């Protein structure tokens, strides 16, 4: 049996921007921490700019594009302004979420059946300029065929339900995610995951989801950094992604 680290860690730095914005100025400095997180071994930096700029500012998007050397992942609802910004910045990946601007955080996946034509049109614009696409999806295999029909490269499994149920019954919590991942694998869709994954539940998820390529973690990682420091915390999350095969 060998230990491998096949799943990439993308660190969402929205919370650092929230802290900065609370006092104005530039402390903490997003560019400094993005570089530091990459130097510690993270494979990607994620941001989710919102129209009200309550954490990530639009100027941050352009500044980070110049700074990030690994992979840059921009999440957001595909409004006209968001699409225009992504096409201008050209990150390595764009992750499309269905939540409207007023919600506190992403809280649902796409209904890819209802929104098939819309997603297909949006994704075609990004793929035309070689931006990898991912769509936020609930753990429901019934949406996989239509997700594939959108032309997306990947799905991102919305993991809040898993995180909420994990401490009571890990096997039951992860079961729909395994089923959805297996359906995605059959159609050649890449698999990302994110939302409320943390040091307690991450390794079990990584061990059991077939073909898991990337996890995006922000809130829990930044909270843990208050306890352990950012250097130790990034390394701890990377260790949780080591799985036995």
C-alpha positions as CSV (number, residue, x, y, z in Angstrom):
1,X,0.0,0.0,0.0
2,X,1.3,3.4,-0.9
3,X,0.4,6.9,0.2
4,X,-0.3,9.4,-2.6
5,X,-1.6,12.9,-2.9
6,X,-3.6,13.0,-6.1
7,X,-6.2,15.7,-5.1
8,X,-5.1,19.3,-5.4
9,X,-5.8,21.9,-2.7
10,X,-7.2,25.2,-3.9
11,X,-7.3,27.8,-1.1
12,X,-10.2,30.3,-1.2
13,X,-8.9,33.6,0.1
14,X,-12.2,35.4,0.4
15,X,-12.0,35.5,4.2
16,X,-8.7,37.3,4.1
17,X,-10.4,40.0,2.0
18,X,-13.3,40.2,4.5
19,X,-10.8,40.9,7.3
20,X,-9.0,43.5,5.2
21,X,-12.2,45.2,4.3
22,X,-13.4,45.4,7.9
23,X,-10.8,48.1,8.6
24,X,-9.9,49.5,5.2
25,X,-6.3,49.7,4.1
26,X,-4.4,46.6,2.9
27,X,-3.9,44.4,6.0
28,X,-3.9,41.5,5.5
29,X,-2.3,41.9,2.1
30,X,-4.0,39.4,-0.4
31,X,-1.1,39.3,-2.8
32,X,1.4,38.5,-0.1
33,X,-0.8,35.7,1.3
34,X,-1.7,34.3,-2.1
35,X,2.0,33.9,-2.8
36,X,2.8,32.6,0.6
37,X,0.0,30.0,0.4
38,X,1.4,28.9,-3.0
39,X,4.9,28.7,-1.6
40,X,3.6,26.4,1.2
41,X,2.4,23.9,-1.4
42,X,-1.2,24.8,-2.3
43,X,-2.0,24.1,-5.9
44,X,-4.4,26.8,-6.6
45,X,-5.9,30.1,-5.4
46,X,-9.7,30.5,-5.5
47,X,-11.7,33.8,-5.2
48,X,-15.4,34.5,-5.4
49,X,-16.0,38.2,-6.3
50,X,-19.5,39.4,-5.7
51,X,-21.2,42.5,-7.1
52,X,-21.1,44.4,-3.8
53,X,-17.4,43.7,-3.3
54,X,-18.0,42.7,0.3
55,X,-14.8,40.6,0.3
56,X,-12.9,40.3,-3.0
57,X,-12.8,43.6,-4.9
58,X,-12.8,43.7,-8.7
59,X,-9.4,45.3,-8.6
60,X,-8.2,42.2,-6.6
61,X,-9.1,40.0,-9.4
62,X,-6.7,41.7,-11.8
63,X,-4.0,42.1,-9.2
64,X,-4.1,38.4,-8.3
65,X,-4.0,37.3,-11.9
66,X,-0.5,38.9,-12.0
67,X,0.5,37.3,-8.8
68,X,-0.8,33.7,-8.8
69,X,1.7,31.3,-10.4
70,X,-0.1,28.0,-9.8
71,X,-3.7,28.0,-10.9
72,X,-6.3,30.8,-10.6
73,X,-9.9,29.8,-10.0
74,X,-12.6,32.4,-10.2
75,X,-16.1,31.4,-8.8
76,X,-19.3,33.3,-9.4
77,X,-22.7,33.6,-10.9
78,X,-22.4,34.0,-14.7
79,X,-23.9,37.5,-15.0
80,X,-22.9,39.5,-18.1
81,X,-20.4,41.5,-16.0
82,X,-18.9,38.3,-14.5
83,X,-18.5,36.7,-17.9
84,X,-16.9,39.8,-19.2
85,X,-14.4,40.0,-16.3
86,X,-13.5,36.3,-16.6
87,X,-12.9,36.5,-20.3
88,X,-10.7,39.5,-19.7
89,X,-8.6,38.0,-16.9
90,X,-8.5,34.4,-18.4
91,X,-8.0,32.4,-15.2
92,X,-7.1,28.7,-15.5
93,X,-10.5,27.7,-14.2
94,X,-13.9,29.3,-13.8
95,X,-16.5,27.8,-11.4
96,X,-20.1,28.7,-12.1
97,X,-22.5,28.9,-9.1
98,X,-26.2,29.5,-9.3
99,X,-26.6,31.7,-6.2
100,X,-28.0,35.3,-6.6
101,X,-25.9,38.3,-5.4
102,X,-27.6,38.8,-2.0
103,X,-26.9,35.3,-0.5
104,X,-24.3,35.1,2.3
105,X,-22.5,32.1,0.7
106,X,-23.1,29.6,-2.0
107,X,-25.9,27.4,-0.8
108,X,-27.2,25.2,-3.7
109,X,-26.1,23.6,-6.9
110,X,-27.3,24.0,-10.4
111,X,-30.4,22.4,-11.8
112,X,-28.6,21.4,-14.9
113,X,-31.8,20.2,-16.6
114,X,-33.7,23.4,-16.2
115,X,-30.7,25.6,-17.0
116,X,-29.1,23.4,-19.7
117,X,-29.3,25.9,-22.6
118,X,-28.1,28.8,-20.4
119,X,-25.1,26.9,-19.1
120,X,-24.2,25.5,-22.5
121,X,-24.1,29.1,-23.9
122,X,-22.0,30.5,-21.1
123,X,-19.6,27.5,-21.0
124,X,-19.0,27.8,-24.7
125,X,-17.7,31.3,-24.3
126,X,-15.1,30.2,-21.7
127,X,-14.0,27.1,-23.6
128,X,-13.5,29.2,-26.7
129,X,-10.6,30.9,-25.0
130,X,-9.3,27.7,-23.3
131,X,-10.6,28.4,-19.7
132,X,-11.4,25.2,-17.9
133,X,-15.0,25.2,-16.6
134,X,-16.6,23.7,-13.6
135,X,-20.2,23.9,-12.4
136,X,-21.4,23.7,-8.8
137,X,-23.6,20.7,-8.3
138,X,-25.6,19.0,-5.5
139,X,-24.8,15.3,-4.9
140,X,-27.5,14.1,-7.2
141,X,-26.7,11.7,-10.1
142,X,-29.9,12.7,-11.9
143,X,-28.1,16.0,-12.9
144,X,-25.0,14.4,-14.3
145,X,-26.1,13.6,-17.8
146,X,-27.4,17.2,-18.3
147,X,-24.2,18.6,-16.7
148,X,-22.2,16.7,-19.3
149,X,-24.4,18.1,-22.0
150,X,-23.5,21.6,-21.0
151,X,-20.0,21.0,-22.2
152,X,-18.4,21.6,-18.8
153,X,-15.0,20.1,-18.1
154,X,-15.7,19.4,-14.4
155,X,-18.4,19.5,-11.7
156,X,-17.8,20.8,-8.2
157,X,-19.7,18.8,-5.6
158,X,-21.4,21.0,-3.0
159,X,-20.3,19.4,0.3
160,X,-22.2,21.2,3.0
161,X,-24.7,18.3,3.5
162,X,-21.7,15.9,3.8
163,X,-20.0,18.1,6.4
164,X,-23.2,18.4,8.4
165,X,-23.9,14.7,8.6
166,X,-20.3,13.4,8.8
167,X,-20.0,13.3,12.6
168,X,-23.2,11.3,12.9
169,X,-22.8,8.8,10.1
170,X,-19.9,9.2,7.7
171,X,-21.0,6.4,5.4
172,X,-24.5,7.8,4.9
173,X,-23.1,11.3,4.5
174,X,-20.8,10.4,1.7
175,X,-23.0,7.8,-0.1
176,X,-24.8,10.3,-2.5
177,X,-21.4,11.9,-3.3
178,X,-19.9,8.6,-4.3
179,X,-22.9,7.8,-6.5
180,X,-22.7,11.2,-8.2
181,X,-18.9,10.9,-8.7
182,X,-19.2,7.5,-10.2
183,X,-21.8,8.8,-12.7
184,X,-19.5,11.7,-13.5
185,X,-16.6,9.4,-14.0
186,X,-18.5,7.3,-16.5
187,X,-19.1,10.4,-18.7
188,X,-15.5,11.7,-18.3
189,X,-16.4,14.7,-16.1
190,X,-13.7,15.9,-13.8
191,X,-14.6,16.2,-10.1
192,X,-13.9,19.1,-7.7
193,X,-15.5,19.6,-4.3
194,X,-16.0,22.3,-1.8
195,X,-18.0,23.9,1.1
196,X,-17.4,23.2,4.8
197,X,-14.7,20.6,4.2
198,X,-12.2,20.8,7.1
199,X,-9.5,18.9,9.0
200,X,-12.1,16.6,10.5
201,X,-13.9,15.4,7.4
202,X,-11.5,16.0,4.5
203,X,-9.4,12.9,4.5
204,X,-12.5,10.6,4.6
205,X,-13.9,12.4,1.7
206,X,-10.7,12.3,-0.3
207,X,-10.3,8.6,0.5
208,X,-13.8,7.7,-0.8
209,X,-14.6,9.9,-3.8
210,X,-13.3,8.3,-7.0
211,X,-11.5,10.6,-9.3
212,X,-11.4,13.6,-7.0
213,X,-9.2,16.2,-8.6
214,X,-9.5,19.3,-6.5
215,X,-11.0,20.6,-3.3
216,X,-11.6,24.3,-2.7
217,X,-11.4,25.3,1.0
218,X,-11.5,28.8,2.5
219,X,-13.6,29.5,5.6
220,X,-12.4,26.5,7.7
221,X,-8.8,26.8,6.6
222,X,-8.6,30.5,7.5
223,X,-10.3,29.8,10.9
224,X,-7.7,27.0,11.6
225,X,-4.9,29.4,10.7
226,X,-6.0,31.5,13.7
227,X,-5.2,28.4,15.9
228,X,-2.2,26.9,14.1
229,X,-0.8,29.7,11.9
230,X,-1.1,29.8,8.1
231,X,2.1,27.8,7.4
232,X,1.1,24.9,9.6
233,X,-2.5,25.0,8.5
234,X,-1.8,24.7,4.8
235,X,0.5,21.8,5.4
236,X,-2.1,20.1,7.6
237,X,-4.7,20.4,4.9
238,X,-2.3,19.0,2.3
239,X,-1.6,16.1,4.6
240,X,-5.3,15.3,4.8
241,X,-5.4,14.9,1.1
242,X,-2.8,12.0,1.2
243,X,-4.8,8.8,0.6
244,X,-3.7,5.2,0.6
245,X,-4.1,3.1,-2.5
